[in-house]
């Protein structure tokens, strides 16, 4: 089975690109369960940090908006100030797929290798697809970071915050959440609400939690917008520039690009879950995890208290890791190792042309794997518009010429 273009991944980036290619009449196939990460790794009731206007998927005419979807389904919506539940965003993505990408193939890709004429994709159903070009729109699901100290513990006693979407089984248990970012705070909130004895441990001296939105008088609101303009990544000039100038970012030296991408919009937690944690969940700061081991039926954790140089120990029933992700081309499980070695990287992320093409001709990356080349914009769903427009135009031009059979 052959196709000109194969899109791997059916989240916001893959679906937005597919909608643009379909509108342009470009031959493609897309693989993956629609919004799979949001279904399998994000609690339904989690209130998302992004503002409503920044969570659209992008059809070419920009008519299938989150606002329209919420109005049709009776969900509360506002451009700003009303946090959207994760299940609403997932349902919206699934509805977008049915409307704009009806030909999706939900099979998971289990292998990707290079051939003389392009690429070969192996599917979980045993099928094989040949494609001239491949677009990787796989998101962050394969890149959960597990600290070395935790890797020897029984897997049933340790969860990454990606792993759980329901928490009732932890009621009455003593659970440590390690981390300081939004996923750690969100998880601690959900654990507290089901009756777990939970607390947060972080090596940071502080946990950042966003404040609830405030209603400002018109003049003060205007001055605030001048000082901190609104963008799809939040407020502030740096975020606005990241949204408006990804091509300028692409021209910066690699070391500077990577530093900005990793440092901008760090671990601040959303205000909805953050308020609960601030008031009701113990937070242990300046604790750097050194060792973890099993002692009888408990997990024994040993921390270095960085402010005093002393060691602290505690026993828990379960550990949640809010330790984020480490994006790395070499960790994509289905990519042939020989192909992975041929992809030139910067900070373990693929180095991309201004058209999202990697050093392997015909292999493209969009979404978080492209953030090292285009900046923080590509870490968030809001970047799908830029990626879909840029790459669909490029692929249409390339496929306009007469093609020979594979």
C-alpha positions in Angstrom: 0.0 0.0 0.0 1.5 3.3 -1.1 1.0 7.0 -0.4 2.9 10.2 -1.1 2.8 11.4 2.5 2.4 9.6 5.8 1.5 11.5 8.9 2.3 9.7 12.2 0.3 11.0 15.1 -3.3 12.3 15.3 -3.1 15.0 18.0 -3.6 18.7 17.4 -0.6 19.0 15.0 -1.3 15.9 12.9 -5.0 16.6 12.6 -4.4 20.3 11.7 -1.8 19.3 9.0 -4.1 16.6 7.6 -7.0 19.1 7.4 -4.9 21.4 5.3 -3.5 18.7 3.0 -7.1 17.4 2.4 -8.2 20.9 1.5 -5.3 21.2 -1.0 -6.0 17.8 -2.6 -2.6 16.4 -1.5 -2.4 12.6 -1.3 -1.7 11.5 2.3 -2.5 9.0 5.0 -2.6 9.7 8.7 -2.0 7.0 11.4 -2.9 7.0 15.1 -5.9 7.1 17.4 -7.4 10.7 17.4 -6.3 12.6 20.5 -4.8 9.5 22.0 -2.5 11.2 24.4 -5.3 13.3 25.8 -7.5 10.2 26.2 -4.9 7.9 27.8 -2.6 10.3 29.8 -4.6 13.3 30.9 -7.3 13.2 33.6 -10.6 14.2 32.1 -11.4 16.9 34.8 -8.0 18.6 34.6 -8.5 22.3 34.0 -6.0 23.3 31.3 -3.7 26.3 31.7 -4.0 27.5 28.1 -6.7 30.1 27.4 -9.7 29.0 25.3 -8.7 31.1 22.2 -5.3 29.4 22.2 -6.7 25.8 22.0 -8.1 25.7 18.5 -7.2 23.1 16.0 -6.8 24.6 12.6 -8.8 23.8 9.5 -7.9 26.0 6.5 -10.9 28.3 6.9 -10.7 28.3 10.7 -14.3 27.7 11.1 -14.2 24.6 13.4 -13.2 26.5 16.6 -13.3 25.4 20.2 -15.8 28.3 20.8 -18.2 26.9 18.2 -17.8 23.4 19.6 -18.5 24.5 23.2 -21.6 26.5 22.1 -23.0 23.4 20.3 -22.3 21.1 23.2 -23.4 23.5 26.0 -19.9 23.7 27.6 -18.8 27.0 29.3 -16.3 28.9 27.2 -14.6 32.3 27.1 -11.6 33.4 25.1 -9.8 34.1 28.5 -10.4 33.4 32.1 -12.4 30.2 31.9 -10.2 27.1 32.2 -11.2 24.4 29.8 -11.5 20.8 31.1 -9.2 18.3 29.4 -12.1 16.1 28.3 -13.7 19.0 26.5 -10.5 19.6 24.5 -10.3 15.9 23.7 -13.9 15.8 22.6 -13.3 18.8 20.4 -10.3 17.2 18.8 -12.3 14.0 18.1 -15.1 16.0 16.5 -12.6 18.0 14.4 -11.2 14.7 13.2 -14.6 13.4 12.1 -15.4 16.6 10.3 -12.0 17.3 8.6 -9.9 14.1 8.6 -12.5 11.3 8.1 -10.0 9.0 6.4 -7.8 8.5 9.5 -6.3 5.0 10.1 -6.2 4.4 13.8 -3.5 1.8 13.7 -0.3 2.5 15.7 2.9 2.6 13.8 5.4 0.1 15.2 8.2 0.5 12.7 9.7 3.2 10.5 12.7 2.6 8.2 14.2 4.2 5.1 14.0 2.6 1.7 15.5 3.5 -1.7 12.4 5.5 -2.7 11.2 6.8 0.7 10.1 5.1 3.9 8.5 1.9 5.1 5.9 2.0 7.9 5.1 -1.2 9.8 1.6 -1.1 11.5 0.4 -2.9 14.6 -2.2 -4.8 12.5 0.7 -6.3 10.5 0.2 -4.0 7.5 3.0 -2.3 5.7 2.8 1.1 4.0 5.3 2.8 1.6 5.5 6.5 1.7 7.7 9.1 -0.2 7.6 11.4 2.8 6.8 11.1 6.5 5.7 13.7 8.9 6.3 12.9 12.6 3.6 14.5 14.7 4.0 12.2 17.7 3.9 14.7 20.7 5.6 13.9 24.0 4.0 10.6 25.0 7.3 8.6 24.5 9.5 10.9 26.5 8.6 10.7 30.1 11.6 11.2 32.3 12.3 8.8 35.2 15.2 9.8 37.5 17.9 7.1 37.8 17.2 6.7 41.5 13.7 5.4 40.8 14.5 3.0 38.0 15.1 -0.1 40.3 11.8 0.1 42.1 8.9 -2.2 41.2 7.1 -0.6 38.4 3.7 -1.1 40.1 4.9 1.2 42.9 6.0 4.1 40.8 3.9 6.2 38.3 4.9 9.0 36.1 2.2 11.7 36.0 1.6 10.6 32.4 0.5 7.1 33.7 -2.6 7.8 35.7 -5.9 9.4 34.8 -7.9 8.1 37.8 -6.7 8.2 41.4 -9.3 6.5 43.6 -7.1 3.4 44.2 -4.7 5.7 46.1 -7.3 6.6 48.8 -5.8 6.2 52.3 -2.3 5.6 51.0 0.8 7.7 51.6 1.9 9.0 48.3 4.9 11.2 47.5 4.8 13.4 44.4 8.3 14.4 43.2 8.5 17.5 41.1 7.5 21.2 41.0 5.8 21.7 37.7 2.1 21.8 36.7 1.8 18.0 36.3 3.2 17.5 39.9 0.8 20.0 41.3 -2.2 18.7 39.3 -1.5 15.1 40.5 -1.1 16.2 44.2 -4.5 17.9 43.9 -6.2 14.9 42.5 -4.6 12.6 45.1 -5.7 14.9 47.9 -9.3 15.0 46.6 -9.6 11.2 46.7 -8.3 11.0 50.3 -4.7 10.0 49.8 -2.1 11.3 52.3 0.0 13.1 49.8 2.8 15.7 49.7 5.1 17.2 47.2 8.9 17.0 47.3 11.0 19.2 45.1 14.6 20.3 44.8 13.5 23.8 43.9 13.3 26.5 46.5 9.8 27.5 45.4 6.8 26.2 43.6 5.3 28.6 41.1 1.5 28.7 40.9 -0.4 31.0 38.6 -2.9 33.4 40.2 -6.6 33.4 39.3 -7.7 35.9 36.7 -8.7 39.4 37.9 -11.2 41.8 36.5 -9.4 45.1 35.9 -10.8 48.6 35.1 -10.4 49.5 31.4 -7.4 51.8 31.8 -5.5 49.4 34.0 -6.3 46.6 31.6 -5.0 48.6 28.7 -1.7 49.4 30.5 -1.3 45.8 31.5 -1.8 44.6 27.9 0.9 47.1 26.8 3.3 45.9 29.4 2.4 42.2 29.1 0.6 41.6 25.8 -1.6 38.6 25.4 -0.5 35.7 23.1 -1.3 32.1 22.5 1.4 31.2 25.0 0.2 33.5 27.7 1.2 37.1 28.6 4.4 39.0 28.1 6.6 40.2 25.3 8.7 37.1 25.2 5.7 34.9 24.7 4.3 37.2 22.1 7.5 37.2 20.1 7.7 33.4 20.3 4.2 33.3 18.7 4.8 36.0 16.1 8.4 35.4 15.1 9.2 31.7 14.8 11.3 32.3 11.7 13.5 34.8 13.5 13.9 32.3 16.3 14.9 29.7 13.7 17.8 31.9 12.6 19.3 32.2 16.1 22.4 30.1 17.1 21.5 26.6 18.2 22.8 27.1 21.8 20.7 30.2 22.3 17.6 28.6 20.7 17.8 25.6 23.0 18.3 27.7 26.1 15.3 29.8 25.3 13.1 26.9 24.5 13.9 25.0 27.7 13.7 28.0 29.9 10.7 29.9 28.7 7.3 29.0 30.3 8.7 26.7 32.8 7.0 24.8 35.7 4.2 27.2 36.8 1.1 25.3 37.8 -2.5 26.3 36.9 -4.4 28.2 39.4 -7.4 25.8 39.7 -5.4 22.9 41.1 -2.7 25.2 42.5 -5.1 26.8 45.0 -6.0 23.4 46.5 -2.3 22.4 46.8 -1.2 25.7 48.2 -3.8 25.5 51.0 -4.1 21.7 51.7 -1.0 19.8 50.5 2.3 19.8 52.3 5.2 21.0 50.1 8.7 20.0 51.0 11.2 22.3 49.3 15.0 22.0 48.7 14.9 18.2 48.7 17.1 16.5 46.1 16.3 12.8 45.7 19.4 10.7 46.2 18.2 7.1 46.6 15.1 5.0 46.6 14.8 1.4 47.7 12.3 -1.1 49.0 12.2 -1.7 52.8 9.7 -4.5 53.5 6.5 -3.2 51.9 7.4 0.5 51.8 9.4 2.6 49.4 12.2 4.2 51.3 13.2 7.7 49.9 16.4 9.5 50.8 16.8 13.2 50.1 19.6 15.7 50.4 18.2 18.9 51.9 20.2 21.4 49.8 19.6 24.3 52.1 21.2 22.6 55.1 23.3 19.8 53.6 21.4 17.3 55.8 19.8 14.0 54.8 16.1 13.4 55.1 14.4 10.0 54.9 10.7 9.0 54.5 8.7 5.9 53.8 5.7 5.9 51.4 3.4 3.5 49.7 3.7 5.0 46.2 5.6 7.6 44.3 4.4 9.8 41.4 7.0 11.4 39.2 6.2 14.9 38.0 9.7 15.0 36.5 8.7 16.1 33.0 9.9 14.9 29.7 13.2 14.6 27.9 12.6 14.9 24.2 15.1 12.7 22.3 15.0 11.4 18.8 16.8 8.2 19.9 13.9 7.4 22.3 11.2 7.2 19.6 10.5 3.5 20.0 9.4 2.7 16.4 12.2 4.4 14.5 14.8 2.1 13.0 18.2 2.8 14.8 20.0 3.3 11.5 17.5 6.0 10.5 17.7 7.6 14.0 21.5 7.9 13.6 21.1 9.7 10.3 18.9 12.5 11.9 21.1 15.4 12.8 20.2 16.7 16.2 20.7 19.7 18.4 20.2 19.0 22.1 18.7 15.6 21.1 16.0 17.3 19.0 16.1 17.2 15.2 17.7 20.1 13.5 15.1 21.3 11.0 14.9 23.5 7.9 12.5 26.4 7.9 10.1 23.9 6.2 10.4 21.4 9.1 12.5 19.0 7.1 15.2 17.0 9.0 18.7 16.1 7.7 17.0 13.0 6.2 15.3 14.1 3.0 11.6 13.7 3.1 11.4 13.2 6.9 9.6 16.1 8.7 8.9 16.8 12.4 6.2 19.1 13.8 5.0 19.7 17.4 7.3 19.5 20.4 10.1 17.7 18.5 10.3 20.9 16.4 10.6 23.2 19.4 14.4 23.2 19.3 14.3 24.7 15.8 11.3 27.1 16.1 11.0 27.9 19.8 8.4 27.5 22.6 5.5 28.0 20.2 5.9 24.5 19.0 5.6 23.1 22.5 1.9 24.0 22.6 -1.2 23.3 20.6 -1.3 27.0 19.5 1.7 26.3 17.2 -0.3 23.9 15.1 -1.5 26.7 12.9 2.0 27.9 11.9 3.1 24.3 11.3 0.1 23.3 9.3 0.2 26.3 7.0 3.9 26.2 6.4 4.3 22.5 5.9 1.1 21.9 3.9 2.2 24.7 1.4 5.6 23.0 1.1 4.2 19.5 0.5 1.7 20.8 -2.0 4.4 22.4 -4.1 6.5 19.3 -3.9 3.8 16.9 -5.0 2.4 19.1 -7.8 5.0 17.6 -10.2 4.2 14.3 -12.0 5.0 11.5 -9.7 6.5 8.1 -10.6 5.1 4.9 -8.9 7.0 3.7 -5.9 
